[in-house]
Amino acid sequence: MQKFHLFVAALMLVLVACQGGAVGETDLLESGLAHLEAGEYADAITDLEAAVEADPGNNEAHFLLGQAYNQAGDLRKATDEFRTVLALDPDNAAAHHNLGVTYFQLQDLGAAVAQFEAALALDPDDPDTHYQLGATYLVIALSGADPMALLDLQPLEQAVAEFETALELEEGMPEALIGMGNVYIQQADYAAAIEVLQQAIEQSPDSPQAYYALGEAYARSGDTAGACEAYDHFLTLNPPSDWRIQGEQAMTALGCP
């Protein structure tokens, strides 16, 4: 979702410039956005904090600052900024979406659902928000204390409905295909999982999420060779270190070469 967030932020910046804000504030916003897109989050935060200090009522500056805090890993400050955006502009669907993503990262799943639903009430045809809501429902379905307990079917069904809606709005959306693949894995429909995850890889060949899920689908179906190949490709995509460890452990358990 980084591309979606930054695209919205860029659009907002264009609107700010067109509205003729103060030159200094516009410079800070442009500089902050440039640093944000370059992954220079500390510099982005410095510029955007200055923009907010210069004009506390500038919701675009708060939006970008929330994005910068999120990318820097300061999720609490990110939630504060997105809440400020919504206090200034309650009908800002992108701020609801970003706040939902941040709550999801904080594992406050109920709050995440509420924000995604608020975003969809304002922008019902956004596939990204439908996907994020589906992903949240999927985590809720799998978050029981007893890992051997039966799945909570209601949120699982809600996850499927959201993924399907996302795919109707954006055919071939890889994130939604991966979500469906994970649902099929939980339903023990491994053939369907493999098929839809291969479709996701066709759309996004460098997705570590797709290859990891594909490895799990192959492993659970009993296809050790397919699982080893998928996990091996997953490791070549430079996943985060904790995720890499899980992939390596899965390969060791399977006896992969």
N, C-alpha and C positions, 0 to 999 in steps of 0.2 A: 503493500500500500504506500510505500514511500513516493512512488511516481505520482499517484493520485494526489497525495497531500501537497507535494511541491508544485504540481500543475495548478491546483486550486490557489495555492499561495501566490504563484506567479500571476494568475488572473487577477487576484485581489490587488496586487501591486500595480498592475496596469490601471485598475480602476482608481487607485489612490492618485497616481500621476495625472490621470485625466481630470480628477477633481481639483487639481491645482493646490495641493498641500504646500506647506512651507518647504523651501528648497533644502534646508538642513535636514528636515525630517525625511524628505524623499531620498536624499543622499544616503542617510543611515539605513533606510529600508532597502534601497538597491544594494548597498554594500552587505547588509545582513543577509539578504536573499542569495547574493552571489556566494558568500561564505557557506551558507546552508547547503546550496546545491553542490559545492565543492567538498562537502564533508568536513568543513572547518568549523566545528560547532562552537568551540570556545570563542572564536572571533565573531561568529554570528550572534552569540548571546551578548557579547560586549556591545555590538552595534545596536541590537534590537532593544536591549535594556535602556540604552541611551535614548532611543526613539520613544520608548514608552515613558521615560522620565520627562522628555520634552513635551509629550502630548498624551497624558494618561487616558484620554478618551478615544485614542486611535485604535479601533478594534482590529484593523489589519496588522498593526505592529504587535498587538497582543497575540494574534493568531500565529504569526511567524515566530514569535518568541516561544510560544507553546510548542511549536514544531521543533525548534532548536533544542529546547529543554528535553523533549521526548527523545530526540536522536542522541543527545548527550547522556541519556540514562537517568536524568533527574525527573522522574515521573510525577512526583508530588507537585513540583513547580509547574510542570506541564499542565496538570489538571487545573491548577489555579488560573493559568493564563486562558485556557479554553473556557473555563467558567466565566472569566471576565468578559471574553468575547460574547458569550451568550447573555450576560447581563446587559451588555451594550446593544446586542442584536439578537434577540431571542429566536428569530427565524433563520438563523445561520445554520443550514444543514451540514456544511462541512465541519463546523466547530462541534456540532453534536457527534458527527462521525469520528472526528479525531479524539474527542473526549471518550467516546466508547472504546476506541482502540487502546487508549491509555489505561482505562479501567480494566480492560482485558489483560493488559500486560501486568497490572497490579493484582490480577486474579480476583478482582471484584466483579464476578460474572453477572450478578443481578443488576448492578449499576451499568455495566456494559450493554446488556440487553435493552435497558430503558433508553440509553442514549442512541443506540442504533435504531430503535423503533421511532424515537423522536425525529431522527434524521430522515427516515423513510416516510414519515407523515408529511414532511416538507418536500421530499424528493423521492417519490415512490419508484422511479425508474432508474435508480442508481445501482448498477450491478455490484459495485464494490461493497456497498453497505449491505446488500443482501448476502453477499459472500461472508462478510465479517459476522453478521448475525448468525448465519448458519454455522460458522466455525465456533462461535460462542455456545450455541445450543449443543454442538457435538461434544465440546469439552464438558458441559454440564451433564450430558448423558453418560459420560465415561468417568465422572468424578466421584462415584460412590466410594465409601471407605473400604468396602469389601471388594477386591478386584475380581473375585469369583462370582459376585452377585449378578443377577440378570440385569441387562441394560434397562435404564429408564426409557421406555419406548416413546413417551410423549415428546421429550426434547429431541430424541433421535429423529422422530418423524418431522419435527419442526426444522431440524437441520437439513433434512432431505428437501423439504419444501423450499427453503431459502436457497440452497444450492441450485435446484432446478429453476427457480425464478432468475437467478443470476445468469444461468446458461441460456435462458430464453432471451434475456436482455442483451447478452454478449455471447454469441455462439463460440464455443471452443475456449472459453475463459479457463486458463490453466489452473488457477487457484480453486475454482469451483469444481473442476474435474478431479483435482487431488482430494478435495473434501469428499466428493462422492466415492472416490476410491477408498478412503479411510472408513466411510460408512459401510461399504461392501465388505471390507476386511472384518469389521466388527460383527457383521451379519453372517460371516463365514461363507460368503459368496465370492470365492477367490478368483474364479474365472472372470466374473464381472469386474472385480477390482483391477485385475491385470489389464483387461481391455481398456478401461477408462483411464488408468494411469499411463498406459502407452499412448493414448490420445493426448494426455497432458504433456508428455515428453515431446510429442510431435510439435505441439504449440510452443513449448518452452524447453528446448533441449538441455539447457544448463541449470535446470531446477533441482537442487539437492533434495528438496521436499518430495518431489515426484519419485526420484530414484530410491530414496529411503523407504517410502511407502511401498514401492514396487518390490523392493527386496523383502519386506515383511510379507507381502502377498504371496510371493513365490515360496518363501520359507514355510508359511503356514499351509500352502497347498502341497508341500512335499517335494517341490522342485528345487533341490539344493543348488544345482548348477546355475539355474536362473537367478536364485537369490544371491549367490556369491558374485555373479557378474554385476547385478544391480548395485549391491553394496560396494563393490570395488569401484564402480563408476561414481557412486556417491562420494567416496573418499577423494576422488580426483577433483571435486568441485569446491574444495576448501571450505567445508562446513565449519560452524563454530566448534570450539575445542570440546565442549561437553557432548555435543551431538556426534562429533567424530569418534569419541570414546565409545559411545553406544553402538555406532556402526562397526567399529573394530571388535567389540565384544560379541556382537551378533555373528560376525564372520568367524571368530574363534569358536563359538558354540556350534556353528555349522561345520567346522573343520575345513573351511575354505583354504585353498592354497595361498 
